Amino acid sequence: MRLTTKGRFAVAAMIDVALHSRDKPVNLGTISVRQEVSLSYLEQLFTRLRQHELVKSTRGPGGGYSLARNAARITVADIIFAVDDPVGEHDASQSQNAGRITTPDLWASLGQQMVDYLDSVNLQSLVTEQLARGVKVEDARAAKPMPSIQRAKPLLPRGPNSVFALATAITQR
């Protein structure tokens, strides 16, 4: 297993979705702004996340992405394996130099420990950690308060408003 920037961005984006998609799906454009990641890069990541059934998409106005299952049932390992291409383990028997020292068991063991650890961390625990750190989550209903409606005062005519008032104004001059 390898930890890449792609995996880091995917985990951060999934935390963002988990935090902000309680009432409605989250638009990739808003994730892009909040996480400072290009929109096209996020589109690539979310295509993979959707293919692995970690997120679901909603089309149309107000559309975006939301979690496909409960955040407690999505692990960091799930996210990383969804976006990163699997890397084949180096086979020591294929080594050209028979005298070369190799340690495949050490690296395989380390890789397995990383997978085990990342499989033990779920998305909900990361969301809880972010909330404890003071990350602000906008309630979709409270995010855009309804503007108070102020009726414009009607414009009062400055001149006469009838033929009779016009005649009176002309005669008074």
Sequence and secondary structure as in RCSB ss.txt:
>XXXX:A:sequence
MRLTTKGRFAVAAMIDVALHSRDKPVNLGTISVRQEVSLSYLEQLFTRLRQHELVKSTRGPGGGYSLARNAARIT
VADIIFAVDDPVGEHDASQSQNAGRITTPDLWASLGQQMVDYLDSVNLQSLVTEQLARGVKVEDARAAKPMPSIQ
RAKPLLPRGPNSVFALATAITQR
>XXXX:A:secstr
    HHHHHHHHHHHHHHHH SSS B HHHHHHHHT  HHHHHHHHHHHHHTTSEEEE STT EEEESS GGG B
HHHHHHHHS       GGG S TT    HHHHHHHHHHHHHHHHH BHHHHHHHHHHTT     HHHHS      
       SS SSHHHHHHHHHT 
